[in-house]
Amino acid sequence: MKKITAEDLENAAWLATLQVPRTPDKVPPGWFTVLELAEKIKKSREQTSSLVSAAFKRGELQKKTFRVMTGRGPFPVPHYKRVK
């Protein structure tokens, strides 16, 4: 049986720190991705992206990144919410 060294423990601690959590975030109501907004306002993704970018620059939107499930696991995706 191999003896565990301090270096092994240090490497394991680094690995635990650097690993991305495998669970997605729960996105609160009112937060939408660009794709969701495009469907909602019936515009293309590209046009919606431009509109969202301009509204964000004007301070009319908040931006927050949530981990959502994709085919490869949880992936960070920006979501937007109107500023009240």
N, CA and C of each residue as an Amber inpcrd file, in Angstrom:
protein
   252
   0.8430000  -1.1820000   0.0000000   0.0000000   0.0000000   0.0000000
   0.8870000   1.2430000   0.0000000   0.5270000   2.2220000  -0.8450000
   1.3220000   3.4430000  -0.9790000   1.0420000   4.3700000   0.1980000
   2.0990000   4.9690000   0.6940000   1.9830000   5.9330000   1.7850000
   1.5990000   7.3000000   1.2020000   0.6160000   7.9700000   1.8020000
   0.1750000   9.2870000   1.3400000   1.1160000  10.3410000   1.8980000
   1.6200000  11.1780000   1.0010000   2.5660000  12.2090000   1.4040000
   1.8690000  13.5630000   1.5060000   2.5690000  14.5280000   2.0980000
   2.0520000  15.8890000   2.1810000   1.8600000  16.4590000   0.7790000
   2.7380000  16.0900000  -0.1490000   2.6060000  16.5590000  -1.5310000
   1.3360000  16.0100000  -2.1720000   1.0110000  14.7400000  -1.8950000
  -0.2260000  14.1520000  -2.4110000  -1.4420000  14.9250000  -1.8960000
  -1.4180000  15.2710000  -0.6250000  -2.5320000  16.0150000  -0.0340000
  -2.6290000  17.4170000  -0.6290000  -1.4910000  18.0620000  -0.8410000
  -1.4680000  19.3980000  -1.4400000  -2.0200000  19.3590000  -2.8640000
  -1.6070000  18.3520000  -3.6370000  -2.0960000  18.2090000  -5.0110000
  -3.6020000  17.9500000  -5.0290000  -4.0880000  17.1450000  -4.1160000
  -5.5240000  16.8630000  -4.0260000  -6.2920000  18.1290000  -3.6610000
  -5.7290000  18.9540000  -2.7820000  -6.3800000  20.2090000  -2.3990000
  -6.4590000  21.1500000  -3.5990000  -5.3830000  21.2280000  -4.3850000
  -5.4020000  22.0640000  -5.5840000  -6.4600000  21.5690000  -6.5710000
  -6.5060000  20.2720000  -6.7760000  -7.4710000  19.7040000  -7.7130000
  -8.8970000  20.0180000  -7.2700000  -9.1900000  19.8830000  -5.9890000
 -10.5290000  20.1730000  -5.4680000 -10.8770000  21.6510000  -5.6640000
  -9.9010000  22.5160000  -5.5000000 -10.1300000  23.9510000  -5.6630000
 -10.3960000  24.3160000  -7.1200000  -9.6830000  23.6830000  -8.0400000
  -9.7740000  24.0450000  -9.4530000 -10.9240000  23.3840000 -10.1980000
 -11.4800000  22.3130000  -9.6600000 -12.5570000  21.6230000 -10.3550000
 -13.8280000  22.4580000 -10.3660000 -14.4940000  22.4460000 -11.4920000
 -15.7650000  23.1450000 -11.6430000 -16.8630000  22.2860000 -11.0150000
 -17.7280000  22.8900000 -10.2110000 -18.8240000  22.1080000  -9.6450000
 -19.6530000  21.4680000 -10.7570000 -20.0850000  20.2460000 -10.5540000
 -20.8120000  19.5000000 -11.5750000 -22.3190000  19.7420000 -11.5240000
 -22.7650000  20.5720000 -10.6060000 -24.1970000  20.8230000 -10.5060000
 -24.5180000  22.1990000 -11.0900000 -25.6190000  22.2880000 -11.8250000
 -25.9960000  23.5950000 -12.3830000 -26.5690000  24.4970000 -11.3000000
 -26.5480000  25.7980000 -11.5630000 -27.1630000  26.7690000 -10.6580000
 -28.6690000  26.7810000 -10.8890000 -29.4010000  27.1740000  -9.8700000
 -30.8300000  27.3990000 -10.0280000 -30.9840000  28.8630000 -10.4490000
 -31.4850000  29.0650000 -11.6560000 -31.6430000  30.4260000 -12.1800000
 -32.9390000  31.0070000 -11.6170000 -32.8420000  32.1220000 -10.8940000
 -34.0480000  32.7270000 -10.3240000 -34.9810000  33.2710000 -11.4090000
 -36.2570000  33.3960000 -11.0920000 -37.1930000  33.9690000 -12.0600000
 -36.7660000  35.3890000 -12.4610000 -37.0230000  35.7200000 -13.7190000
 -36.7140000  37.0620000 -14.2030000 -35.3710000  37.1920000 -14.8860000
 -34.5300000  36.1490000 -14.8380000 -33.2230000  36.1620000 -15.4960000
 -33.3320000  35.3640000 -16.7870000 -32.8230000  35.9290000 -17.9090000
 -32.9570000  35.2930000 -19.2080000 -31.6380000  35.3260000 -19.9740000
 -31.4050000  34.2890000 -20.7860000 -30.2590000  34.2750000 -21.6940000
 -30.6310000  35.0690000 -22.9400000 -29.6430000  35.3720000 -23.7610000
 -29.9040000  36.0760000 -25.0200000 -30.8390000  35.2310000 -25.8950000
 -30.6140000  33.9120000 -25.9270000 -31.4690000  33.0490000 -26.7470000
 -32.9140000  33.0640000 -26.2570000 -33.1100000  33.0360000 -24.9430000
 -34.4640000  33.0930000 -24.3920000 -35.1310000  34.4280000 -24.7200000
 -34.3580000  35.5060000 -24.6190000 -34.9070000  36.8240000 -24.9470000
 -35.2390000  36.9290000 -26.4320000 -34.4190000  36.3400000 -27.2920000
 -34.6730000  36.3670000 -28.7310000 -36.0100000  35.6970000 -29.0470000
 -36.2560000  34.5630000 -28.4070000 -37.5370000  33.8790000 -28.6050000
 -38.6900000  34.7330000 -28.0760000 -38.4730000  35.3490000 -26.9320000
 -39.5090000  36.1500000 -26.2730000 -39.9140000  37.3660000 -27.1240000
 -38.9230000  38.0520000 -27.7110000 -39.2280000  39.2670000 -28.4770000
 -39.3050000  39.0060000 -29.9870000 -39.1340000  37.7390000 -30.3690000
 -39.2410000  37.3170000 -31.7690000 -38.2640000  38.0530000 -32.6890000
 -37.0090000  38.0910000 -32.2630000 -35.9190000  38.6650000 -33.0560000
 -34.8290000  37.6030000 -33.1990000 -33.8850000  37.8220000 -34.1030000
 -32.7690000  36.8790000 -34.2600000 -31.8480000  36.9750000 -33.0430000
 -31.0330000  35.9500000 -32.8730000 -30.0720000  35.9420000 -31.7710000
 -29.0960000  37.1030000 -31.9100000 -28.6510000  37.3640000 -33.1320000
 -27.6950000  38.4330000 -33.3700000 -28.2900000  39.7980000 -33.0410000
 -29.5110000  40.0400000 -33.5180000 -30.1560000  41.3230000 -33.2520000
 -30.4330000  41.4920000 -31.7560000 -30.8810000  40.4190000 -31.1150000
 -31.1520000  40.4740000 -29.6730000 -29.8710000  40.7280000 -28.8980000
 -28.7860000  40.1010000 -29.3180000 -27.5030000  40.3090000 -28.6520000
 -27.0940000  41.7780000 -28.7130000 -27.2810000  42.4180000 -29.8610000
 -26.9670000  43.8460000 -29.9980000 -27.8610000  44.6970000 -29.1050000
 -29.1450000  44.3810000 -29.0710000 -30.0820000  45.1350000 -28.2380000
 -29.7490000  44.9780000 -26.7530000 -29.4180000  43.7600000 -26.3410000
 -29.0670000  43.4850000 -24.9470000 -27.7880000  44.2220000 -24.5740000
 -26.7980000  44.1830000 -25.4460000 -25.5260000  44.8630000 -25.1850000
 -25.7400000  46.3590000 -24.9930000 -26.5490000  46.9640000 -25.8470000
 -26.8100000  48.4040000 -25.7470000 -27.5700000  48.7280000 -24.4570000
 -28.5680000  47.9220000 -24.1200000 -29.3440000  48.1520000 -22.8940000
 -28.4760000  47.9720000 -21.6540000 -27.5470000  47.0120000 -21.7030000
 -26.6340000  46.7910000 -20.5750000 -25.7190000  48.0030000 -20.4020000
 -25.2000000  48.5390000 -21.5040000 -24.3270000  49.7130000 -21.4460000
 -25.0550000  50.9500000 -20.9130000 -26.3510000  51.0410000 -21.1840000
 -27.1550000  52.1580000 -20.6770000 -27.5500000  51.9590000 -19.2140000
 -27.2230000  50.8010000 -18.6490000 -27.5550000  50.5290000 -17.2490000
 -28.9740000  50.0470000 -17.0290000 -29.6300000  49.6040000 -18.0950000
 -31.0130000  49.1570000 -17.9910000 -31.1360000  47.6670000 -17.6770000
 -30.0160000  46.9380000 -17.7620000 -30.0080000  45.5010000 -17.4840000
 -28.9170000  45.1600000 -16.4850000 -29.1850000  44.1650000 -15.6660000
 -28.1700000  43.5450000 -14.8130000 -27.6880000  42.2990000 -15.5380000
 -26.4470000  41.9230000 -15.3030000 -25.8850000  40.7330000 -15.9280000
 -25.3050000  39.8430000 -14.8380000 -25.5980000  38.5560000 -14.9170000
 -25.0610000  37.5900000 -13.9630000 -24.8670000  36.2690000 -14.6960000
 -23.7900000  35.5830000 -14.3880000 -23.5120000  34.3050000 -15.0340000
 -23.9520000  33.1660000 -14.1350000 -24.7340000  32.2500000 -14.7190000
 -25.1830000  31.0430000 -14.0210000 -24.6560000  29.8320000 -14.7750000
 -24.3650000  28.7570000 -14.0300000 -23.9780000  27.4880000 -14.6610000
 -25.2650000  26.7600000 -15.0510000 -25.4280000  26.4720000 -16.3530000
 -26.5890000  25.7380000 -16.8330000 -26.1250000  24.4520000 -17.5020000
 -26.9940000  23.4590000 -17.5430000 -26.6300000  22.1640000 -18.1140000
 -26.5710000  22.2420000 -19.6410000 -25.5100000  21.6740000 -20.1820000
 -25.3610000  21.5130000 -21.6270000 -25.0390000  20.0450000 -21.8550000
 -24.8050000  19.6740000 -23.0720000 -24.4430000  18.2930000 -23.3750000
 -23.1320000  17.8780000 -22.7330000 -22.2900000  18.8560000 -22.4030000
 -20.9800000  18.5620000 -21.7880000 -20.9860000  18.7930000 -20.2900000
 -22.1300000  19.0680000 -19.7160000 -22.2070000  19.3240000 -18.2770000
 -22.5070000  20.7900000 -18.0240000 -22.3770000  21.2240000 -16.7720000
 -22.6700000  22.6250000 -16.4480000 -21.7090000  23.5720000 -17.1680000
 -22.2500000  24.6460000 -17.7140000 -21.4520000  25.6000000 -18.4760000
 -21.8880000  27.0060000 -18.0900000 -20.9500000  27.9410000 -17.8640000
 -21.3380000  29.3040000 -17.4830000 -21.9910000  30.0560000 -18.6460000
 -23.1770000  30.5970000 -18.4010000 -23.9300000  31.3140000 -19.4290000
 -24.4180000  32.6320000 -18.8340000 -24.1620000  33.7690000 -19.5090000
 -24.6520000  35.0500000 -19.0000000 -26.1860000  35.1220000 -19.0950000
 -26.7780000  35.6730000 -18.0480000 -28.2140000  35.9140000 -17.9930000
 -28.4260000  37.4030000 -17.7010000 -29.5730000  37.9150000 -18.1230000
 -29.8650000  39.3330000 -17.9650000 -31.2160000  39.5200000 -17.3030000
 -31.2990000  40.6130000 -16.5470000 -32.5240000  40.9630000 -15.8490000
 -32.7070000  42.4730000 -15.9580000 -33.9450000  42.9080000 -16.1610000
 -34.2020000  44.3440000 -16.2320000 -33.9800000  44.9880000 -14.8780000
 -33.4040000  46.1890000 -14.8840000 -33.2330000  46.9700000 -13.6740000
 -34.5460000  47.6960000 -13.4530000 -35.0450000  47.6360000 -12.2630000
 -36.3510000  48.2660000 -11.9860000 -36.2050000  49.6970000 -11.6170000
